[in-house]
Amino acid sequence: MNSNQDFRLSDLFLVGQATSRTFGDLCLKPSLRNPISTTKRSVSQPSNTVKAAVRKDFAKLYCGEHIIDRLQGYIDFSHNLPGRLPSEPAPTQPYRARAAPGKDRVLPPTSQITEAVGQMYQEEMRLRQHSPLPLTTNDSVQDEVGHQILPLLNHAIKTYTHNTIIPGNLPPHSERTDSTQRDHFEEVNASEAVNIDVAQQLLFFPCWARHAIGSLQWEQAEETAGKASSGKADYALFISPALDGVCAHGEVRQPWIYTTREIHEVYTGPEWAVMPTAPYNFQRGSGFERTKAINSLLKMAFGQIRGLNSHIGFFTNLSVVVFYFYFDGKPVKEVSDGDDVADNSDSSTSLEEAPPQLQLRSRRSTRMRSKVEEHADKKLGNTVPKLDDTKAEPEPEPEVDSDSESDDLKSGLVLSYPIDFTDPRVLLCLQAMTFLALDAQKWDDDGKRIVDILAPGDELTQIRPVNAQE
């Protein structure tokens, strides 16, 4: 293939595809909480740095109606969005990875793809035989993600892109001996610099891995000042070993603290997640951080996505998976129909012109409200959710944002609806999230944000209390 030619993929190598015809759908394995484990009160708290980012830019909480389907359709070119009610127009079809901008894009070497496909098959067979370990601490929960998910994603990446370990993708040279960054890889036994050709043989970027605190954008700014920072995610997708190489991230938490019950409750607009009165801002005060673990988690997720400059993230408690991304509050584009959805029309759903806080036309609001209520009924059984089965503590009065200007902000966090951890679509969505994050900058250069790709037009809805006025 001429390296100067553009290309369009006819199909991608999908996780689970190699073994599904013989062994059925490839699903993640659930685990169990060990009789001896951490308590239900081991809730992580957002740092002052994260709280500052939340106060500045986390105004609203949103959800996207078809994020799961649009993720799957990004890599599975045969997957289309489900239809709506008969009286409503069908949703537009998803963006496809084969339509990602960039005329300089060429397929990886055939030998690399062949080896990666073989590795995917072996890893799929290993996952099918995987026996989860008991869950005792947050580290043990993270281990399951590290064992079941990341190896498959890292093999799939090799079928999609080239190794980005090149001199231009290394951090700049630092004279400090205690710096968090170096302009080279090092041997593990002698701390000696390794030739980049050797590094290319041993390692492959992009990849999912743990990340150091130095990957945080605000840590880079404060390193010389000796200030402590936080916002570190459990896992990160590195597009390259560069200083700003993180493009996606993941967070894993204990299911007995960050409960599935409470996660589903978020979409009903509870007082601990959004303010009870218009404009229904996100509950940014600290009053619910200790009694409602998901309130704290949402703040940390927002801090991570801003601090890492990440395009998209995921959270799992090994019961459900939720995808999320930052929304700058600017008008969301309507996606145009077409197989590859290569171009968008110039039309947009303006948040400035819509009724207050994305309160869409009543037909749409009714459909979304029914979906939220059905979602809550399924998991909550029409009961009032609590953090655990112990006696409920009196909830503190919610803190009201002191800055009235926050009422005018529309930026915030967009959530997918939760998908079960054992759902066969989870691995496909995680692969799609990975590929989309790798393509995100090219899409952005073409004028399309993650929100335009995953929650276009009226698919983006602000999360409000269920009894909020239309």
FENKASUL-V84885 format. One line per field, one symbol per residue. phi: phi as a letter, one per 20 degrees, with the letter a starting at -180 (. if undefined). psi: psi as a letter, one per 30 degrees, with the letter a starting at -180 (. if undefined). burial: 1 if it has 9 or more other ideal C-beta (glycine too) atoms within 8 Angstrom, else 0. Layout:
phi = ???
psi = ???
burial = ???
This chain:
phi = .ffeefbcffbdeegnffdffedngecfefccffgdbfefdeefdfffffgfffffceecdccdfcgffffgffdefeedfffefgedffffeffdffegfpfeecffggffffffffffffffffffdfdfefeccfffffgfffeedfgfffffgfedbefefcgfdefffceffdffcbeaecffdclefdgffffffeccdfaeafcefffffffffdgfemefcbpfefcceefafffdefcbbccccffedeffgffffgfemfffdcffcgelfffefefdfeecffgffffffffffefelefbcccbdmdcccebbecenegefeeefqgelfcefefbeeffefggllfeggffffffffffffffffddmldefcfbefgfegeffffegfeffffefcfrdddeffcggeffffffffffgfffffegfffffencegffedbflefecffcgfefff
psi = kkffkllkkelljkkfeefeeegakjllklakkkejallfgikkkkleeeeeeeeefielkllkegeeeeeefefjffklkllaleflkkllllkkefgkljfgklklkeeeeeeeeeeeeeeeeeefgkjllkkeleeeeeeeeeeeeeeeeeeeefffllkgjlefglllkkfkfglfllgllkkfffhkkkkfeeefeelkkllkllllfffkefeeffeffgkkllgklelkjjflglehfkfllkkklkffeikeeeeefefghlffelkflkghlkiflffgeffjefeeeeeeeeeefeefhkekllkkggelkkkllkkfflkkkkklllefhfkllflljkfefllkhhjlleeeeeeeeeeeeeeeeeffhhljkleaflkkkkklkkkkkfjfffffkflakkklkkkkegkffeeeeeeeeeeeeffeeeeefggkleefefilbgfkkkklkfgkk.
burial = 00000000000111110111000001111110110010000110011011101110111111111111111111111000100000000011111111110000000100011011101110111011010101101101111111111101111111110001100011100100000010001100000001010111000111110010111111110110000011101111111111101111111111101111111111111111111000011111101110111111111111111111011111111111111111101001111100011001000010100100111100011011101110111011000010100000000001101000010011111111111110011111111111111111011100010111111110111111110100
